[in-house]
Amino acid sequence: NRKQIKPKDTIMGKKRTKSKKAVPQKGDPDFLSPTQLRNARKRRAKQQKSQQEGISAGDETVDGSRNDKPSTKNNATNKKDPSMKYITNPTNAPIVQAAKQYFKPILQDCNVSDFHVHVGPHYEWRTVSKLAVRPAASSSSTANSKPKVAIGLFLPQSHTLLPVPNCRAHHPSINHAVECITKACHEVGIVPYQEHGKAKAVAGDGGGVASDSKINIETGVGQLRYVAINVARDTGAAQITLVWNTPPPDAESNDGNEGEVEGSGSKRKYDGTIDDPVLEELVTKIISMSNKNINTIPSAIEDEKDGVATANDDSCKSTYDDQAPKKRRRRGRREGEAAVDTPSGNINSSITNKVTSHIANGTKRGKQPKLNLHSLWVNYNESWKHSNAIFSFDSSSWRNVHGPPSVTEHLTFNKDGGLLASPKPPSFSIPLSFPPNVFRQANIDAFTNIVGRIRERMQKLGDGKDDISCVELYGGVGTIGLHVSDVVSSLVSSDENPNNLKCFNDSVRALPANIQSRLSYKQKNAADMVMSEPALFQRSDVLIVDPPRKGLDAEVVDYLCQKGGAIKLIVYVSCGFQAFQRDCDALVQSGRWKVEFAEGYLLFPGADAIETMSFFVPA
């Protein structure tokens, strides 16, 4: 007696007929020819394959689009990149929430409004990047081949590489430089570095390891370890440093000081030669990709003229030209073959000749990449299992093989440009000199807001008079201190990096004479400064500290909690919030200091990081 249920595809006993989509005919807007259909299928299959390979190999790449809001499709990929994890809402990062909770009772006790967190542009803000070079996950080396090169970031708490060919946080010049360096490495046959314990035997010369040889568990194997790229903001030119996995040549050293090197107790001229033939070939290849005139290959004999390379009109191109530009036929050169200027004199003749050949050959092939190259450096840093330092900071480890030694930057205090504070700008230009062996803020646009806030506060302290005595610890090249040089009667900046002193002095020489006399620099770490310069701190009104992520040295905290001298204002800029909490608690609990003002800056929007700027005054 069961009731018979009709199938869903029948209506009144009749089979439902499915309507077929009409096939576009020739002349219709959606019509595709057989060739177009075949190409569409190929593209679709290629996209699906790349997505599957990326997921299975853990080799996802960062979305390269520039929309203000990332697509849902790429959200999972963005979260793989530690610098993009919270990009949809940067203030939701756990460290930002922790900072707000920490400051809430502190600022209420000081009758200060809530802890404000400032966020700048989400994309293309990073102008400094240190990227690891490792074997590509999809590549495999055999007895007759070398692994392919991959350049990217390590995933958090691991040495698993995430390639970033089109990272949205990077300045476009960094992305294009990565593309060009990767291409150059593949053409030259560079062996990417592999850590000890992970290294596999690879075949090849000049750093490769034969398949039947022992792997050095102390140092790992491979040639190129890291690539560091700094961008000159005014031209978009890239300062590139290749970290090479060998000790420095024994002969001489070059620290970029006007072409002079120190060795065996005497200064000698660095002639630009490179001992390693594979490294020389890579350097030659990268320089040939630049659209700069080959005359810019540096002479160690010539001094830097203006500190910034000048870009040609088409120097900011970030794509490969489909065809070489046609030239008017002239005697001695065929049509379509670009002229190659040869440098005057016999400077770096080996590299120069090879660059000339590369440019000519690239022009003939019709595909000459346009790399906006500011300069090229080599850092010799042989790996050791007890150190994971990216650079070797010994002066003998650095070679400036092309272009000017430093990128020159200027901070602009312009309210119309989005500056948060309202300081009176200095009446003179303050150039900052950045070779690759000194610290430079990765997001210098956002850091300008911090410097502007400090300048505004010190102008208020001085009440229009430049009679403030100031000491700066962890000063770097003087990024903060130099920008208050006109509101102080004296400034003593300090840092332990020996490469900072020349940069600071170069900046000072560009300032007015009456300002130069106020400024000095001590090559000491912060602990040595407070222990060996008691008289200096006794007469100082302002102390500026911008320590690394570990926070203030214990000696500095102890001095401020127990003595403090005559200091009226402590300016504390912190990039490590946990360390800042520790130091702030110690200062406040000592009973000598209280927080007058504090705010946060997301210099790395999308990452779980916050830069804190605080003013402490006597309690």
C-alpha positions in Angstrom: 0.0 0.0 0.0 3.0 2.3 -0.2 2.5 5.4 -2.1 4.7 5.4 -5.2 7.1 8.4 -5.2 7.8 9.8 -8.6 11.4 10.5 -9.5 12.5 14.1 -9.3 13.3 14.3 -12.9 9.8 13.4 -14.0 6.8 15.6 -14.1 3.4 13.9 -14.6 5.1 10.8 -15.8 7.0 12.6 -18.4 10.8 12.9 -18.4 12.1 16.4 -17.8 14.2 17.7 -20.6 17.3 19.7 -19.6 17.8 22.9 -21.5 21.2 23.0 -23.3 23.2 26.1 -23.3 23.4 27.5 -26.8 26.9 27.2 -28.3 28.1 30.6 -29.5 28.3 30.7 -33.3 30.8 32.6 -35.4 30.0 36.3 -35.2 28.6 36.1 -31.6 30.4 38.1 -28.9 31.3 35.0 -26.9 32.5 33.0 -29.9 36.0 31.5 -29.6 37.9 29.9 -32.4 39.4 26.4 -31.9 42.8 27.9 -31.2 41.4 30.3 -28.6 39.6 27.5 -26.9 42.7 25.4 -26.8 44.8 28.2 -25.4 42.1 28.9 -22.7 42.2 25.2 -21.7 46.0 25.4 -21.4 45.9 28.5 -19.3 43.3 27.0 -17.0 45.3 23.7 -16.6 48.5 25.7 -15.9 46.8 27.7 -13.2 45.3 24.6 -11.5 48.7 22.9 -11.6 50.6 25.8 -10.1 48.0 26.1 -7.3 48.2 22.3 -6.5 52.0 22.4 -6.5 52.2 25.4 -4.3 49.8 23.8 -1.7 51.5 20.4 -1.7 55.1 21.7 -1.5 54.4 24.5 1.0 55.7 26.9 -1.6 52.9 29.3 -1.8 53.7 32.8 -3.2 52.4 36.1 -2.1 49.6 37.7 -4.0 51.0 40.3 -6.4 48.0 42.4 -7.1 47.8 46.0 -5.8 44.2 46.3 -4.9 43.6 48.0 -1.6 41.6 45.0 -0.4 43.0 41.6 -1.1 40.7 39.1 -2.8 39.2 36.3 -0.8 40.8 33.9 -3.2 44.3 35.0 -2.0 43.6 35.4 1.7 45.0 32.0 2.6 48.2 32.7 0.6 48.7 36.1 2.2 48.5 34.6 5.7 51.4 32.4 4.8 53.6 35.5 4.6 54.3 36.7 8.2 54.3 40.3 7.0 50.7 39.9 5.6 49.0 37.8 8.3 46.8 40.6 9.7 46.7 42.7 6.6 42.9 42.8 6.4 42.8 44.6 9.8 46.4 45.3 11.1 45.2 46.6 14.5 43.7 43.2 15.3 47.3 41.8 15.6 47.7 40.3 19.1 50.6 42.5 20.0 48.6 45.7 19.2 45.7 44.5 21.5 48.2 43.7 24.2 49.8 47.2 24.0 46.4 48.9 24.3 45.5 46.9 27.4 48.9 47.6 28.9 48.8 51.3 28.4 45.2 51.8 29.4 45.8 52.1 33.2 49.1 53.8 32.8 47.8 56.6 30.7 44.7 57.1 32.8 46.8 57.7 35.9 48.7 60.3 33.9 45.5 62.0 32.7 46.4 61.1 29.1 43.9 60.0 26.5 43.8 56.5 25.1 46.8 54.8 23.5 46.4 55.6 19.8 47.8 53.3 17.2 48.6 54.8 13.8 48.5 52.7 10.6 50.1 53.9 7.3 49.7 52.5 3.8 49.2 48.7 3.8 51.1 48.0 0.6 54.4 48.9 -1.1 55.8 50.4 2.1 58.9 48.3 2.6 62.0 49.8 1.1 64.5 47.5 2.9 64.4 43.8 2.6 66.7 40.9 3.6 65.7 37.8 1.7 67.0 34.2 2.0 68.3 32.3 -1.0 67.5 28.5 -0.9 66.8 25.7 -3.4 63.3 25.9 -5.0 61.0 23.3 -3.6 60.1 22.1 -7.0 63.7 21.7 -8.2 65.8 18.6 -8.0 69.5 18.3 -8.6 71.1 15.4 -10.4 74.7 14.6 -11.2 74.6 17.0 -14.1 72.3 19.7 -12.9 72.0 22.3 -10.0 69.0 23.1 -8.0 67.0 26.2 -9.0 67.2 29.3 -6.9 64.3 30.5 -4.8 64.4 33.9 -3.0 62.0 34.7 -0.1 61.2 34.8 3.6 61.4 32.2 6.3 58.1 31.1 7.8 57.9 31.9 11.5 59.9 29.7 13.8 61.4 27.7 10.9 63.8 27.8 8.0 61.1 26.9 5.5 61.4 29.3 2.7 58.3 31.2 1.3 59.2 32.6 -2.1 57.9 36.2 -2.5 58.2 37.1 -6.2 55.5 39.7 -5.9 55.1 40.6 -2.2 52.5 43.3 -1.8 54.4 44.8 1.1 57.5 45.3 -0.9 58.3 48.4 -2.9 57.9 47.5 -6.6 61.7 47.9 -7.1 62.4 45.1 -4.6 60.0 42.7 -6.4 61.6 43.5 -9.8 65.1 43.2 -8.3 64.2 39.7 -7.0 62.9 38.8 -10.4 66.2 40.0 -12.1 68.5 38.4 -9.5 66.6 35.0 -9.8 66.9 35.2 -13.6 70.6 36.0 -13.4 71.3 33.1 -10.9 69.6 30.6 -13.2 71.5 31.8 -16.3 74.9 31.8 -14.4 74.1 28.5 -12.7 74.4 29.7 -9.1 74.1 27.0 -6.4 71.7 28.2 -3.6 72.8 27.8 -0.1 71.6 24.8 2.0 71.9 24.7 5.7 74.0 22.0 7.5 71.9 19.0 8.1 69.6 19.9 5.2 72.2 20.1 2.5 72.1 17.6 -0.3 75.0 16.8 -2.5 74.9 18.8 -5.7 77.2 18.8 -8.7 78.9 21.9 -10.1 81.9 24.1 -9.8 82.7 27.0 -7.6 80.7 26.1 -4.5 78.8 23.0 -5.6 79.5 19.7 -4.0 80.2 16.5 -6.0 77.6 13.8 -5.5 80.3 11.5 -4.0 81.8 14.0 -1.6 81.2 14.6 2.1 78.9 17.5 3.1 80.3 19.9 5.6 78.0 19.7 8.5 79.7 22.8 10.1 78.9 25.2 7.3 76.4 23.8 4.8 76.9 24.1 1.1 76.1 26.5 -1.7 77.2 29.8 -3.0 74.5 32.5 -2.5 73.1 32.7 1.0 71.0 36.0 1.1 70.1 39.0 -0.9 69.6 42.4 0.7 67.8 45.2 -1.2 67.5 48.8 -0.2 65.5 51.2 -2.3 66.3 54.9 -2.8 62.9 56.5 -2.4 63.5 59.5 -4.7 64.5 57.4 -7.7 63.3 53.9 -6.9 66.8 52.6 -7.6 67.8 49.4 -5.8 71.0 49.0 -3.7 71.7 45.2 -3.9 73.9 43.2 -1.6 74.8 39.6 -2.4 75.8 37.5 0.6 78.4 35.0 -0.6 79.2 31.8 1.2 83.0 32.1 1.3 85.4 33.9 3.5 86.6 37.3 2.2 89.7 37.3 -0.1 92.9 37.5 1.9 94.4 40.4 -0.1 92.5 43.5 0.9 89.2 44.8 2.4 86.8 47.5 1.3 84.4 49.2 3.7 83.1 51.7 1.1 85.2 54.6 2.5 86.0 56.4 -0.7 87.5 53.4 -2.3 90.1 52.9 0.4 90.6 49.6 2.2 92.5 48.7 5.3 94.9 45.8 5.4 98.3 44.9 6.8 98.3 48.3 8.6 98.1 50.4 5.5 95.3 51.8 3.4 95.2 50.7 -0.2 92.9 51.2 -3.2 90.4 48.6 -4.0 90.5 47.9 -7.7 87.1 46.3 -8.1 88.4 42.9 -9.1 86.6 39.8 -7.9 88.6 36.6 -7.3 85.7 34.1 -7.6 84.9 33.6 -11.3 81.3 32.5 -10.6 80.6 35.5 -8.4 82.2 37.8 -11.0 79.9 36.3 -13.6 76.8 36.9 -11.4 77.9 40.5 -10.7 78.5 41.0 -14.4 75.1 39.6 -15.3 73.2 41.8 -12.8 75.0 44.9 -13.9 74.2 44.2 -17.5 70.5 44.0 -16.6 70.7 47.6 -15.4 69.7 50.3 -17.8 72.3 52.6 -16.4 75.2 53.7 -18.5 78.1 51.4 -18.0 80.3 54.4 -17.1 78.6 54.2 -13.6 80.7 51.1 -12.8 82.6 52.6 -9.9 86.2 53.4 -9.7 87.6 52.9 -6.3 89.9 55.8 -7.2 86.9 58.2 -7.8 85.0 59.6 -4.9 81.2 59.5 -4.6 79.8 62.8 -6.0 76.3 63.1 -4.8 75.5 59.9 -2.9 72.5 59.0 -5.1 72.6 57.5 -8.6 70.6 59.4 -11.2 67.9 57.3 -12.9 67.2 57.6 -16.7 63.7 58.4 -17.8 62.9 54.7 -18.4 64.8 53.5 -15.3 61.6 52.8 -13.3 60.3 50.2 -15.7 59.6 46.9 -13.9 58.9 44.7 -16.9 60.9 43.2 -19.7 60.8 44.9 -23.0 59.2 42.7 -25.7 61.5 44.1 -28.3 64.7 46.1 -28.2 64.2 49.6 -29.4 65.2 50.2 -33.0 68.1 52.5 -33.5 69.0 54.5 -36.6 71.5 52.6 -38.7 75.0 54.0 -38.3 78.3 53.0 -39.7 79.8 50.0 -37.9 76.5 48.8 -36.3 73.6 46.9 -37.8 70.0 48.0 -37.5 68.3 47.1 -34.2 71.6 46.7 -32.4 71.9 49.3 -29.5 75.0 51.2 -29.0 77.1 50.3 -26.0 79.2 53.0 -24.4 82.5 51.9 -23.1 84.0 53.4 -20.0 86.9 55.7 -20.1 90.1 54.5 -18.5 90.9 51.0 -17.4 88.7 50.6 -14.3 87.4 47.1 -13.5 88.3 46.2 -17.0 87.4 42.5 -16.6 83.9 43.2 -15.4 83.5 46.2 -17.8 84.3 44.1 -20.8 81.9 41.3 -19.7 79.1 43.8 -19.0 79.6 45.3 -22.4 79.3 41.8 -24.0 76.2 41.0 -21.9 74.5 44.2 -22.9 75.3 43.7 -26.6 74.1 40.0 -26.5 71.0 40.9 -24.7 70.1 43.6 -27.2 70.6 41.2 -30.1 68.2 38.8 -28.4 65.7 41.5 -28.1 65.1 41.0 -24.4 67.2 43.2 -22.1 65.7 43.6 -18.6 65.5 47.0 -17.2 66.8 46.9 -13.6 66.9 50.2 -11.9 70.2 49.6 -10.1 71.6 52.1 -7.6 74.6 50.0 -6.6 75.9 46.5 -6.0 77.7 45.1 -3.0 79.1 41.8 -2.0 79.3 40.6 1.6 81.5 37.6 2.2 79.9 35.6 5.0 80.9 32.0 5.2 78.2 30.1 7.2 78.9 28.5 10.5 76.5 26.3 12.4 76.8 28.4 15.6 75.8 31.7 13.9 72.7 32.6 11.9 73.8 36.2 11.2 72.8 37.4 7.7 75.9 39.7 7.3 79.5 39.6 8.4 80.1 43.1 9.7 83.9 42.9 9.6 85.1 45.6 7.3 87.1 43.1 5.3 83.9 41.3 4.3 82.4 44.1 2.3 83.0 45.0 -1.4 81.3 47.9 -3.2 81.6 46.6 -6.8 79.3 48.9 -8.6 77.7 52.4 -8.1 77.9 54.8 -5.2 78.5 53.3 -1.7 75.4 54.9 0.0 71.8 55.6 -0.5 70.9 59.2 0.6 67.5 59.8 2.2 65.8 62.9 3.4 62.9 63.1 5.9 60.1 65.6 5.0 58.1 67.2 7.8 55.1 68.2 5.8 51.7 68.3 7.4 50.1 68.2 3.9 51.9 64.9 3.3 50.1 63.2 6.2 52.5 64.0 9.0 50.8 63.4 12.4 52.7 65.9 14.5 53.2 69.6 13.8 56.9 70.4 14.3 58.5 73.4 12.9 60.7 71.9 10.1 64.4 72.6 10.1 65.6 75.4 7.9 68.3 73.3 6.2 68.5 69.9 4.5 69.6 66.9 6.5 70.9 64.1 4.3 71.0 60.6 5.8 73.6 58.2 4.4 72.8 54.5 4.2 75.3 51.9 3.0 74.1 48.3 3.4 76.2 47.7 6.5 74.2 50.0 8.7 70.7 49.9 10.1 67.9 51.6 8.1 64.2 51.6 8.9 62.3 49.4 6.5 59.3 51.8 6.5 61.0 55.1 6.6 57.9 57.0 5.5 56.0 55.9 8.7 59.1 56.4 10.9 59.2 60.0 9.8 56.0 60.4 11.9 57.9 59.2 15.0 60.8 61.6 14.3 58.3 64.5 13.8 56.6 63.8 17.1 60.0 63.8 18.9 61.0 67.0 17.2 57.7 68.6 18.2 58.1 67.6 21.9 61.7 68.9 22.1 60.7 72.2 20.5 58.1 72.5 23.3 60.8 71.6 25.9 63.2 74.2 24.6 60.5 76.9 24.3 62.1 78.3 21.2 65.6 78.3 22.7 68.3 75.9 21.5 69.9 75.4 24.9 69.0 71.8 25.4 71.8 69.2 26.0 71.0 65.8 24.5 72.5 62.3 24.5 71.4 59.6 22.1 72.0 55.9 22.7 71.6 53.2 20.0 71.7 56.2 17.6 72.6 54.3 14.3 73.5 56.9 11.7 71.7 59.6 13.6 68.3 59.3 12.0 66.6 60.8 15.1 69.4 62.9 16.6 70.3 64.8 13.5 66.7 65.9 13.1 66.8 67.7 16.4 70.2 69.3 15.8 68.8 72.8 15.5 66.9 72.7 18.8 69.8 71.6 21.0 72.9 73.3 22.2 74.8 69.9 22.0 74.1 66.4 20.8 76.3 63.4 21.5 75.1 60.4 19.5 76.5 56.9 20.0 76.3 53.3 18.7 78.5 50.3 18.7 78.4 49.6 14.9 81.7 50.9 13.6 80.2 51.6 10.2 77.9 54.3 11.6 80.5 56.9 12.3 81.4 57.7 8.7 77.7 58.0 7.8 77.1 60.4 10.7 80.1 62.5 9.8 79.0 62.6 6.2 75.7 64.0 7.2 77.2 66.5 9.6 79.5 67.9 6.9 76.4 68.8 4.9 74.9 70.9 7.7 75.5 74.6 8.4 78.7 75.4 10.3 77.0 76.6 13.4 75.1 73.3 13.6 78.2 71.2 13.0 79.9 72.5 16.1 77.1 71.1 18.3 77.3 67.5 17.1 79.6 64.6 18.0 79.6 60.9 17.9 81.0 58.2 20.1 81.6 54.6 18.9 80.4 52.9 22.1 77.6 50.6 23.1 74.9 51.9 25.4 76.3 50.1 28.5 79.7 51.5 28.0 78.3 55.0 27.6 76.5 55.1 30.9 79.5 53.5 32.7 82.3 55.6 31.2 80.6 59.0 30.6 79.0 60.0 34.0 79.7 63.7 33.5 78.0 63.7 30.1 74.8 62.3 31.6 75.0 64.7 34.6 74.6 67.7 32.3 72.2 66.3 29.8 68.5 67.4 29.6 67.2 64.8 27.2 68.1 61.2 26.6 67.0 59.5 23.3 67.0 55.7 23.2 66.0 53.6 20.2 67.3 50.1 21.2 67.0 46.9 19.2 64.2 44.4 19.9 65.9 43.2 23.1 65.3 46.6 24.7 67.6 48.6 27.0 70.7 47.2 28.4 70.5 46.4 32.1 73.2 49.1 32.9 71.1 51.8 31.2 67.9 50.8 33.2 69.9 50.7 36.5 71.4 54.1 35.9 68.0 55.7 35.1 66.3 54.0 38.1 69.0 54.8 40.6 70.5 58.1 39.4 69.1 59.7 36.3 71.3 62.7 36.4 69.7 66.0 35.4 67.6 64.4 32.7 64.2 66.1 32.2 62.9 64.0 29.3 63.5 60.4 28.2 62.4 59.6 24.6 62.0 55.9 24.2 61.4 54.4 20.8 60.8 50.6 20.9 60.5 47.9 18.3 60.1 45.1 20.8 57.0 45.5 23.0 57.7 42.8 25.5 61.1 44.4 26.2 59.5 47.8 26.4 57.0 46.5 29.0 59.9 45.2 31.1 61.8 48.5 30.9 58.7 50.7 31.4 57.7 48.8 34.5 61.2 49.2 36.0 61.3 52.9 35.3 57.8 53.6 36.7 58.2 51.3 39.7 61.5 53.0 40.6 59.4 56.1 41.6 61.7 58.4 39.6 59.8 58.4 36.3 56.3 58.5 34.9 54.8 58.1 31.4 53.9 61.5 30.0 52.8 60.3 26.5 52.7 57.2 24.5 51.4 56.1 21.1 51.9 53.2 18.7 52.9 53.0 15.0 52.4 50.0 12.8 55.6 50.2 10.7 54.9 46.7 9.5 51.2 46.7 8.8 49.9 43.1 8.6 52.6 41.7 10.9 52.3 41.0 14.6 54.6 43.9 15.5 54.2 47.4 16.9 56.6 50.4 17.3 56.1 52.2 20.5 57.1 55.9 21.1 56.9 57.1 24.7 58.0 60.2 26.7 59.1 59.7 30.3 59.4 62.7 32.7 60.5 62.9 36.3 57.8 61.7 38.7 
